[in-house]
Amino acid sequence: MADENQHYQWCIIGAGVAGIAAVGKLLDSGIHGSRILWVDDQFKVGDIGTKWHSVPSNTKVELFIRFLKECDSFQFNKRSNTFFIEKLKPDETCQLKHIADPLQWVSDCVLKEITTVKGIASHLKVKNHCWEISTSEGNFKSSNVILAIGGEPNSLEYNNLTEISLKDALDYEKVKLACDGAKSVAVFGSSHSAMIIVRNLVELNLPRIVNFYLEPLKFAQPMENWTLFDNTGLKGSTAHWARKNINGNLPENLYRYPATDENINNHLYSCEKVIYATGFSARKIKVAELADLKHNVTNGIIAPGLFGFGIAFPEHVVDPFGYKEVNVGMWKFMAYINRVLPLWLRYGL
Ligand SMILES: Cc1cc2nc3c(=O)[nH]c(=O)nc-3n(C[C@H](O)[C@H](O)[C@H](O)COP(=O)(O)OP(=O)(O)OC[C@H]3O[C@@H](n4cnc5c(N)ncnc54)[C@H](O)[C@@H]3O)c2cc1C
């Protein structure tokens, strides 16, 4: 049980894939489990564990498995059971539910080693040379804090239209229910998520699907030893579907328009429902000393002893042609923390 009088060495807020990687790497680096505090409202593997089960991944099976085997403290190599994902072809993508199950197993495994608080962290402040973390379950002290709090989908909020949540739109059965009886549905975006949703709606045979986009579709293109549009390009089965159905040869029930004011005025308001697949913004947490939660985009440092990690605080990367992207994905988080943790271990209050 978490102790309000104890001074922890590390506190991790968030138990999605980023939080799991952070806890695993801290344990592997020799920090004793009794000195680590982990805070999450559910401990159900964040968004991958609770929202995107039926979504086709853009990561190959081999990288998912590499994540699970990367930390000794995950004990994945010592398990006696076999997970379904291990039977899949390593160089193919899969539904995200297949990685959610082993991640929950790994999360439960490290949970036993450390102290946890099942609740919401509301704010942080520096007090007596350490961070004080206020949560729904009490106030705790830690020398260092890693924020791995994830993000929420952006919304554009056009008036007079009923919004279908991104979570429901990405799930074929749920979007089928949400669109029951609708003749016309709008989708904003051209990302991986947007194309999965457009595909869901096309396959539901809705009479009219209107897709507003800002940019042409991007496809991830493997090169010699790097990938063009690795983070923003379509991959796997979604890329395959989009190449076949979007470029120049639209299904009969799909209409696509650049998201200009004129197109929106002409084509949006005849739709009954709308779905926004327009990216994510970091979840919020109040830090007393800081007006704005800005992280250094090359090393995750927010302030001494305070670090941002995961989709809320992504690393920015530049490809060999100088094109910048945010680096998001389970394996990318793991590779990143391998590089930044030695720095975080030295950059305390
Ligand atoms: C359609 C789609 C497909 C995707 N496909 C892939 C893929 O193939 N491969 C891949 O690697 N990634 C994929 N992703 C991305 C992946 O879902 C995210 O990168 C990942 O979930 C982010 O993990 P995270 O740990 O940063 O955040 P989250 O998963 O959001 O976890 C954050 C956790 O912190 C908790 N939390 C937040 N605030 C607080 C607080 N104040 N107090 C306590 N707890 C708090 C939350 O409840 C949650 O449990 C996909 C995403 C989408 C939308």
The ligand as a MOL file (V3000), in Angstrom:
LIG
                    3D

  0  0  0     0  0            999 V3000
M  V30 BEGIN CTAB
M  V30 COUNTS 53 58 0 0 0
M  V30 BEGIN ATOM
M  V30 1 C -6.2350 4.0090 -34.3650 0
M  V30 2 C -4.9690 3.8570 -33.6210 0
M  V30 3 C -4.0640 2.8680 -33.9580 0
M  V30 4 C -2.8790 2.7410 -33.2820 0
M  V30 5 N -2.0210 1.7650 -33.6390 0
M  V30 6 C -0.8530 1.6370 -32.9710 0
M  V30 7 C 0.0780 0.6150 -33.3280 0
M  V30 8 O -0.1470 -0.1690 -34.2290 0
M  V30 9 N 1.2280 0.5290 -32.6380 0
M  V30 10 C 1.5400 1.3790 -31.6240 0
M  V30 11 O 2.5990 1.2300 -31.0360 0
M  V30 12 N 0.6930 2.3600 -31.2750 0
M  V30 13 C -0.4910 2.5060 -31.9220 0
M  V30 14 N -1.3630 3.4930 -31.5890 0
M  V30 15 C -0.9450 4.4990 -30.6180 0
M  V30 16 C -1.1580 4.0520 -29.2250 0
M  V30 17 O -2.5050 3.8290 -28.9490 0
M  V30 18 C -0.6490 5.1530 -28.3330 0
M  V30 19 O 0.6150 5.5590 -28.7610 0
M  V30 20 C -0.5000 4.6640 -26.9290 0
M  V30 21 O -1.7460 4.2170 -26.4260 0
M  V30 22 C -0.0120 5.7930 -26.0710 0
M  V30 23 O 0.3720 5.2420 -24.8580 0
M  V30 24 P 0.6010 6.1840 -23.5990 0
M  V30 25 O 1.0640 5.2750 -22.5340 0
M  V30 26 O 1.4370 7.3420 -23.9720 0
M  V30 27 O -0.8420 6.7810 -23.2750 0
M  V30 28 P -2.2010 6.0430 -22.8630 0
M  V30 29 O -2.3560 4.7500 -23.5150 0
M  V30 30 O -3.2820 7.0530 -23.0670 0
M  V30 31 O -2.0260 5.8020 -21.2930 0
M  V30 32 C -2.0740 6.8480 -20.3570 0
M  V30 33 C -2.5740 6.3180 -19.0240 0
M  V30 34 O -2.4620 7.3470 -18.0510 0
M  V30 35 C -3.6510 7.4280 -17.2940 0
M  V30 36 N -3.7600 8.7980 -16.7870 0
M  V30 37 C -3.8480 9.9410 -17.5030 0
M  V30 38 N -3.8860 11.0080 -16.6880 0
M  V30 39 C -3.8300 10.5240 -15.4310 0
M  V30 40 C -3.8520 11.1290 -14.1560 0
M  V30 41 N -3.9110 12.4690 -14.0150 0
M  V30 42 N -3.7820 10.3510 -13.0530 0
M  V30 43 C -3.7200 8.9920 -13.1680 0
M  V30 44 N -3.6950 8.3460 -14.3690 0
M  V30 45 C -3.7480 9.1160 -15.4830 0
M  V30 46 C -4.7370 7.0670 -18.3090 0
M  V30 47 O -5.9360 6.6730 -17.6840 0
M  V30 48 C -4.0570 5.9170 -19.0450 0
M  V30 49 O -4.2340 4.6990 -18.3690 0
M  V30 50 C -2.5670 3.6320 -32.2360 0
M  V30 51 C -3.4740 4.6330 -31.8770 0
M  V30 52 C -4.6730 4.7490 -32.5670 0
M  V30 53 C -5.6480 5.8250 -32.1760 0
M  V30 END ATOM
M  V30 BEGIN BOND
M  V30 1 1 1 2
M  V30 2 1 2 3
M  V30 3 2 2 52
M  V30 4 2 3 4
M  V30 5 1 4 5
M  V30 6 1 4 50
M  V30 7 2 5 6
M  V30 8 1 6 7
M  V30 9 1 6 13
M  V30 10 2 7 8
M  V30 11 1 7 9
M  V30 12 1 9 10
M  V30 13 2 10 11
M  V30 14 1 10 12
M  V30 15 2 12 13
M  V30 16 1 13 14
M  V30 17 1 14 15
M  V30 18 1 14 50
M  V30 19 1 15 16
M  V30 20 1 16 17
M  V30 21 1 16 18
M  V30 22 1 18 19
M  V30 23 1 18 20
M  V30 24 1 20 21
M  V30 25 1 20 22
M  V30 26 1 22 23
M  V30 27 1 23 24
M  V30 28 2 24 25
M  V30 29 1 24 26
M  V30 30 1 24 27
M  V30 31 1 27 28
M  V30 32 2 28 29
M  V30 33 1 28 30
M  V30 34 1 28 31
M  V30 35 1 31 32
M  V30 36 1 32 33
M  V30 37 1 33 34
M  V30 38 1 33 48
M  V30 39 1 34 35
M  V30 40 1 35 36
M  V30 41 1 35 46
M  V30 42 1 36 37
M  V30 43 1 36 45
M  V30 44 2 37 38
M  V30 45 1 38 39
M  V30 46 1 39 40
M  V30 47 2 39 45
M  V30 48 1 40 41
M  V30 49 2 40 42
M  V30 50 1 42 43
M  V30 51 2 43 44
M  V30 52 1 44 45
M  V30 53 1 46 47
M  V30 54 1 46 48
M  V30 55 1 48 49
M  V30 56 2 50 51
M  V30 57 1 51 52
M  V30 58 1 52 53
M  V30 END BOND
M  V30 END CTAB
M  END
